[in-house]
């Protein structure tokens, strides 16, 4: 396409009234009302979804390993016997010696944070968010091992913590590791991190929908098919493996609650 020159209107070959050649033709395209084709799901999304399913399988087994490890540390610390079954430390018979157990657990975890990796400090979710925002979703591979071990020691020796933060951090670290080993973009690595984190949560609590929503709100910062589809497939896979291994019962039992009447529902609204 040839641009017209107002200084040389009679120049041979000049195309009078042609569309001007410019670095950006946004205004021209908008005026022409040319529809733009948008591909919501492409082959890369299919590939990342397949990787997310495999990642979810690994995260589900890691989640069960974390729960068993917490039970093992609890039983060894407070009862002196080898068992991975869940038990409460409240029924111990150690007397005043029980005060030393959380102290020793804190010393061990502190040593791991000092000479292993400082990234195991904290709850787990804020640290994963930090890596997404500031480090292109890159998490050190050793976190995949150190976080569940340190968390099991902290929780099993009486620390007032839960398993949701550690398993989210561990699953996210596994997803980030896979994303660093494969040829993926920073956005795809973020999706794998979120898929691993959400799969770990779904495998512990059996809540695939809540895990997917948490990943969208805290790790993905977007609601697009390219990220929502892999995360949803990962959480569904992890929840299915949990049901096959330990059943579908709720982690925290709820008492029977009376069904509210119409007046109560109106008040809620």
FIFI-856875 format. One record per residue (C-alpha): y, x, z; residue in one letter. Coordinates in pm, 1 decimal. Layout:
BEGIN
+----------+----------+----------+------+
:       yy :       xx :       zz : type :
+----------+----------+----------+------+
:        Y :        X :        Z :    A :
...
+----------+----------+----------+------+
This chain:
BEGIN
+----------+----------+----------+------+
:       yy :       xx :       zz : type :
+----------+----------+----------+------+
:      0.0 :      0.0 :      0.0 :    X :
:    337.3 :    137.7 :   -100.6 :    X :
:    652.7 :     91.8 :    102.8 :    X :
:    977.7 :     -7.3 :    -69.2 :    X :
:   1277.9 :    222.3 :    -35.3 :    X :
:   1616.0 :     46.8 :    -19.3 :    X :
:   1789.0 :    368.0 :   -131.2 :    X :
:   1581.1 :    383.5 :   -451.3 :    X :
:   1524.2 :     22.1 :   -559.5 :    X :
:   1439.2 :    118.6 :   -915.8 :    X :
:   1195.7 :    396.9 :   -831.7 :    X :
:    884.8 :    365.5 :  -1049.7 :    X :
:    581.8 :    250.8 :   -857.6 :    X :
:    782.5 :    100.1 :   -576.2 :    X :
:    641.0 :   -225.4 :   -445.9 :    X :
:    937.0 :   -439.6 :   -357.0 :    X :
:    878.9 :   -664.5 :    -57.5 :    X :
:    548.8 :   -500.3 :     45.0 :    X :
:    431.3 :   -486.9 :    405.4 :    X :
:    583.0 :   -173.7 :    562.7 :    X :
:    344.7 :     97.4 :    674.0 :    X :
:    393.3 :    155.9 :   1047.0 :    X :
:    194.7 :    306.4 :   1333.9 :    X :
:    150.2 :    -42.5 :   1481.0 :    X :
:    114.0 :   -367.2 :   1289.2 :    X :
:     83.3 :   -594.9 :   1591.2 :    X :
:    383.8 :   -806.3 :   1496.1 :    X :
:    262.4 :   -843.8 :   1137.2 :    X :
:    -88.5 :   -938.6 :   1247.1 :    X :
:     47.8 :  -1187.7 :   1497.3 :    X :
:    264.1 :  -1347.6 :   1230.3 :    X :
:    -31.9 :  -1368.7 :    992.2 :    X :
:   -241.4 :  -1538.5 :   1265.4 :    X :
:   -545.2 :  -1329.8 :   1181.5 :    X :
:   -823.1 :  -1404.7 :   1435.6 :    X :
:   -953.3 :  -1101.6 :   1619.1 :    X :
:  -1323.4 :  -1058.7 :   1666.8 :    X :
:  -1424.5 :   -979.1 :   2025.1 :    X :
:  -1777.4 :   -863.1 :   2101.5 :    X :
:  -1857.1 :   -953.5 :   2462.5 :    X :
:  -2208.9 :   -813.6 :   2465.0 :    X :
:  -2318.1 :   -524.5 :   2246.9 :    X :
:  -2611.9 :   -284.7 :   2236.4 :    X :
:  -2463.7 :    -70.4 :   2513.7 :    X :
:  -2462.0 :   -370.2 :   2747.9 :    X :
:  -2829.3 :   -432.0 :   2668.6 :    X :
:  -2907.2 :    -66.3 :   2740.4 :    X :
:  -2714.2 :    -62.9 :   3069.1 :    X :
:  -2884.6 :   -389.1 :   3168.5 :    X :
:  -3228.3 :   -237.1 :   3109.3 :    X :
:  -3135.3 :     69.5 :   3312.8 :    X :
:  -3001.2 :   -156.5 :   3588.3 :    X :
:  -3333.9 :   -339.7 :   3613.7 :    X :
:  -3522.5 :    -10.6 :   3655.8 :    X :
:  -3258.6 :    100.3 :   3904.9 :    X :
:  -3304.1 :   -222.4 :   4100.5 :    X :
:  -3676.4 :   -158.8 :   4135.2 :    X :
:  -3607.8 :    182.6 :   4287.4 :    X :
:  -3330.1 :     43.3 :   4511.3 :    X :
:  -3561.1 :   -230.9 :   4638.3 :    X :
:  -3822.7 :     19.1 :   4750.6 :    X :
:  -3554.5 :    240.4 :   4907.0 :    X :
:  -3424.8 :    -62.1 :   5098.5 :    X :
:  -3769.7 :   -132.9 :   5240.0 :    X :
:  -3804.6 :    235.8 :   5324.7 :    X :
:  -3473.9 :    223.3 :   5513.6 :    X :
:  -3584.5 :    -79.0 :   5715.2 :    X :
:  -3916.6 :     85.7 :   5799.3 :    X :
:  -3739.4 :    407.0 :   5896.7 :    X :
:  -3504.9 :    216.9 :   6130.0 :    X :
:  -3805.6 :     56.1 :   6296.6 :    X :
:  -3980.5 :    391.6 :   6326.6 :    X :
:  -3682.4 :    563.1 :   6490.4 :    X :
:  -3633.6 :    268.6 :   6727.6 :    X :
:  -3995.9 :    269.0 :   6840.6 :    X :
:  -4009.5 :    645.6 :   6884.2 :    X :
:  -3679.4 :    664.3 :   7068.8 :    X :
:  -3718.3 :    375.5 :   7311.9 :    X :
:  -4094.7 :    319.9 :   7339.5 :    X :
:  -4254.2 :    650.9 :   7243.8 :    X :
:  -4503.4 :    513.0 :   6990.8 :    X :
:  -4537.1 :    539.4 :   6613.6 :    X :
:  -4465.2 :    210.3 :   6440.6 :    X :
:  -4241.0 :     90.1 :   6160.3 :    X :
:  -4236.7 :   -268.7 :   6285.8 :    X :
:  -3901.5 :   -411.5 :   6386.8 :    X :
:  -3838.3 :   -399.7 :   6760.0 :    X :
:  -3537.2 :   -442.2 :   6982.4 :    X :
:  -3438.4 :   -155.0 :   7212.1 :    X :
:  -3343.2 :   -407.6 :   7479.8 :    X :
:  -3697.4 :   -425.1 :   7617.8 :    X :
:  -3732.5 :    -56.0 :   7702.4 :    X :
:  -3825.5 :     76.1 :   8046.7 :    X :
:  -3639.7 :    406.7 :   8041.3 :    X :
:  -3393.9 :    321.8 :   8313.8 :    X :
:  -3081.5 :    535.9 :   8315.2 :    X :
:  -3240.9 :    778.6 :   8069.7 :    X :
:  -3165.2 :    523.3 :   7799.2 :    X :
:  -2803.2 :    645.2 :   7803.0 :    X :
:  -2911.6 :    979.2 :   7655.3 :    X :
:  -3076.2 :    829.5 :   7345.2 :    X :
:  -2757.4 :    719.9 :   7162.7 :    X :
:  -2599.8 :   1051.7 :   7260.4 :    X :
:  -2885.3 :   1250.0 :   7106.5 :    X :
:  -2877.4 :   1029.5 :   6797.5 :    X :
:  -2506.1 :   1089.8 :   6760.4 :    X :
:  -2556.3 :   1465.4 :   6789.6 :    X :
:  -2821.9 :   1465.1 :   6515.7 :    X :
:  -2610.5 :   1252.0 :   6279.9 :    X :
:  -2305.3 :   1465.8 :   6358.0 :    X :
:  -2499.3 :   1777.9 :   6264.0 :    X :
:  -2607.3 :   1616.8 :   5937.2 :    X :
:  -2246.1 :   1525.0 :   5860.7 :    X :
:  -2123.6 :   1871.7 :   5951.1 :    X :
:  -2378.1 :   2081.7 :   5763.1 :    X :
:  -2530.1 :   1829.0 :   5523.7 :    X :
:  -2253.6 :   1621.0 :   5370.0 :    X :
:  -1935.9 :   1473.3 :   5513.7 :    X :
:  -1980.6 :   1177.2 :   5278.5 :    X :
:  -2240.9 :   1021.4 :   5510.7 :    X :
:  -1964.2 :    944.0 :   5759.4 :    X :
:  -1827.0 :    594.7 :   5771.6 :    X :
:  -1959.1 :    249.0 :   5700.9 :    X :
:  -2066.9 :    312.8 :   5343.5 :    X :
:  -1878.2 :     47.0 :   5147.6 :    X :
:  -1528.9 :    203.3 :   5174.2 :    X :
:  -1673.6 :    538.4 :   5072.0 :    X :
:  -1835.0 :    384.2 :   4763.8 :    X :
:  -1504.5 :    218.5 :   4674.2 :    X :
:  -1329.6 :    552.3 :   4709.1 :    X :
:  -1566.1 :    717.0 :   4462.2 :    X :
:  -1514.8 :    432.9 :   4213.7 :    X :
:  -1136.8 :    452.9 :   4233.7 :    X :
:  -1077.7 :    826.4 :   4265.6 :    X :
:  -1382.3 :   1010.6 :   4134.3 :    X :
:  -1498.4 :    816.6 :   3826.0 :    X :
:  -1792.6 :    673.4 :   4024.4 :    X :
:  -1946.8 :   1015.2 :   4085.7 :    X :
:  -2137.0 :   1043.0 :   4414.3 :    X :
:  -2314.9 :   1358.6 :   4527.0 :    X :
:  -2692.0 :   1325.2 :   4465.0 :    X :
:  -2780.4 :   1438.2 :   4817.9 :    X :
:  -2624.4 :   1118.4 :   4954.9 :    X :
:  -2925.0 :    930.2 :   4814.8 :    X :
:  -3138.0 :   1107.4 :   5076.6 :    X :
:  -2895.6 :   1183.5 :   5358.2 :    X :
:  -2738.5 :    838.9 :   5392.7 :    X :
:  -3055.4 :    637.8 :   5465.9 :    X :
:  -3193.0 :    905.9 :   5700.4 :    X :
:  -2869.5 :    945.0 :   5895.8 :    X :
:  -2820.3 :    567.6 :   5909.1 :    X :
:  -3174.6 :    509.9 :   6033.8 :    X :
:  -3118.9 :    765.1 :   6310.6 :    X :
:  -2783.8 :    613.0 :   6407.3 :    X :
:  -2912.8 :    255.2 :   6408.6 :    X :
:  -3254.5 :    336.1 :   6551.8 :    X :
:  -3109.3 :    522.5 :   6849.8 :    X :
:  -2894.0 :    228.9 :   6951.3 :    X :
:  -2584.9 :    256.2 :   6736.2 :    X :
:  -2400.7 :    -74.8 :   6691.4 :    X :
:  -2436.0 :    -77.7 :   6314.2 :    X :
:  -2608.3 :   -279.0 :   6045.2 :    X :
:  -2812.2 :   -190.7 :   5737.7 :    X :
:  -2580.2 :   -343.7 :   5478.7 :    X :
:  -2336.2 :    -50.6 :   5456.2 :    X :
:  -2601.2 :    223.7 :   5438.7 :    X :
:  -2813.1 :     50.8 :   5175.3 :    X :
:  -2507.0 :    -27.9 :   4964.4 :    X :
:  -2403.4 :    337.4 :   4983.5 :    X :
:  -2756.6 :    455.3 :   4908.3 :    X :
:  -2809.2 :    218.9 :   4615.7 :    X :
:  -2466.9 :    307.5 :   4481.3 :    X :
:  -2544.4 :    677.8 :   4509.9 :    X :
:  -2869.8 :    625.5 :   4319.1 :    X :
:  -2689.1 :    435.6 :   4044.4 :    X :
:  -2422.1 :    703.7 :   4025.6 :    X :
:  -2690.9 :    973.8 :   4004.3 :    X :
:  -2859.5 :    798.7 :   3711.3 :    X :
:  -2520.6 :    757.0 :   3546.9 :    X :
:  -2454.6 :   1128.5 :   3581.9 :    X :
:  -2791.6 :   1222.7 :   3437.5 :    X :
:  -2754.1 :    997.5 :   3134.0 :    X :
:  -2486.4 :    998.2 :   2866.0 :    X :
:  -2270.0 :    709.6 :   2976.4 :    X :
:  -1898.8 :    648.3 :   3007.5 :    X :
:  -1712.3 :    631.0 :   3337.8 :    X :
:  -1706.9 :    250.6 :   3312.9 :    X :
:  -2080.9 :    233.4 :   3253.5 :    X :
:  -2138.8 :    470.2 :   3544.1 :    X :
:  -1932.9 :    236.3 :   3762.3 :    X :
:  -2151.6 :    -54.6 :   3650.5 :    X :
:  -2466.6 :    138.7 :   3741.7 :    X :
:  -2318.9 :    227.1 :   4080.9 :    X :
:  -2236.7 :   -137.6 :   4146.1 :    X :
:  -2579.4 :   -250.3 :   4022.1 :    X :
:  -2756.0 :     -8.6 :   4255.9 :    X :
:  -2540.7 :   -108.8 :   4552.0 :    X :
:  -2585.4 :   -480.9 :   4489.0 :    X :
:  -2958.9 :   -440.8 :   4432.4 :    X :
:  -2992.7 :   -262.6 :   4766.2 :    X :
:  -2810.1 :   -542.7 :   4944.4 :    X :
:  -3021.7 :   -808.7 :   4772.2 :    X :
:  -3339.4 :   -621.9 :   4866.1 :    X :
:  -3243.6 :   -612.8 :   5234.8 :    X :
:  -3099.6 :   -960.0 :   5280.7 :    X :
:  -3259.3 :  -1155.0 :   4995.8 :    X :
:  -2920.3 :  -1275.9 :   4873.8 :    X :
:  -2881.9 :  -1193.5 :   4502.6 :    X :
:  -2579.3 :  -1418.0 :   4442.2 :    X :
:  -2386.3 :  -1283.9 :   4742.6 :    X :
:  -2472.5 :   -928.1 :   4642.8 :    X :
:  -2342.5 :   -983.2 :   4290.1 :    X :
:  -2019.7 :  -1136.0 :   4419.7 :    X :
:  -1972.7 :   -845.9 :   4661.8 :    X :
:  -2017.2 :   -596.9 :   4378.6 :    X :
:  -1757.5 :   -778.1 :   4167.6 :    X :
:  -1503.6 :   -791.8 :   4450.1 :    X :
:  -1544.3 :   -445.6 :   4601.4 :    X :
:  -1680.0 :   -214.9 :   4330.7 :    X :
:  -1631.7 :   -351.7 :   3978.5 :    X :
:  -1281.3 :   -500.4 :   4011.5 :    X :
:  -1351.6 :   -709.8 :   3701.7 :    X :
:  -1542.6 :  -1019.8 :   3596.7 :    X :
:  -1669.7 :   -944.2 :   3247.6 :    X :
:  -2009.5 :   -990.2 :   3082.1 :    X :
:  -2044.3 :   -613.6 :   3030.1 :    X :
:  -2058.4 :   -562.9 :   3407.7 :    X :
:  -2168.8 :   -899.7 :   3545.9 :    X :
:  -2488.7 :   -921.2 :   3338.1 :    X :
:  -2635.5 :   -584.3 :   3451.0 :    X :
:  -2542.7 :   -649.3 :   3815.1 :    X :
:  -2689.1 :  -1001.0 :   3809.6 :    X :
:  -3013.8 :   -876.0 :   3656.5 :    X :
:  -3031.1 :   -597.4 :   3915.8 :    X :
:  -2981.8 :   -828.8 :   4213.5 :    X :
:  -3234.5 :  -1079.8 :   4079.2 :    X :
:  -3492.0 :   -805.0 :   4027.2 :    X :
:  -3439.8 :   -657.7 :   4373.8 :    X :
:  -3458.4 :   -998.7 :   4542.0 :    X :
:  -3781.0 :  -1075.4 :   4354.6 :    X :
:  -3938.7 :   -750.1 :   4471.9 :    X :
:  -3832.1 :   -827.4 :   4828.2 :    X :
:  -3997.0 :  -1169.1 :   4809.3 :    X :
:  -4317.1 :  -1009.8 :   4680.0 :    X :
:  -4323.9 :   -747.1 :   4955.5 :    X :
:  -4200.0 :   -924.4 :   5269.6 :    X :
:  -4155.6 :  -1288.4 :   5172.8 :    X :
:  -3851.7 :  -1507.3 :   5126.4 :    X :
:  -3773.5 :  -1577.2 :   5490.7 :    X :
:  -3416.9 :  -1527.3 :   5605.9 :    X :
:  -3324.0 :  -1202.9 :   5778.4 :    X :
:  -3129.3 :  -1388.9 :   6046.2 :    X :
:  -3299.8 :  -1710.6 :   6153.6 :    X :
:  -3079.5 :  -2018.3 :   6176.0 :    X :
:  -3148.2 :  -2310.9 :   6410.3 :    X :
:  -3184.2 :  -2662.9 :   6277.0 :    X :
:  -2838.6 :  -2808.3 :   6212.5 :    X :
:  -2771.4 :  -3179.7 :   6189.7 :    X :
:  -2651.7 :  -3300.9 :   5851.3 :    X :
:  -2278.6 :  -3384.8 :   5875.3 :    X :
:  -2169.4 :  -3738.7 :   5802.8 :    X :
:  -1905.7 :  -3862.2 :   5561.9 :    X :
:  -1627.9 :  -3841.8 :   5820.6 :    X :
:  -1709.1 :  -3481.2 :   5898.8 :    X :
:  -1713.9 :  -3388.5 :   5530.1 :    X :
:  -1376.2 :  -3554.2 :   5478.8 :    X :
:  -1240.4 :  -3358.0 :   5775.2 :    X :
:  -1375.3 :  -3033.1 :   5626.9 :    X :
:  -1196.4 :  -3103.6 :   5297.4 :    X :
+----------+----------+----------+------+
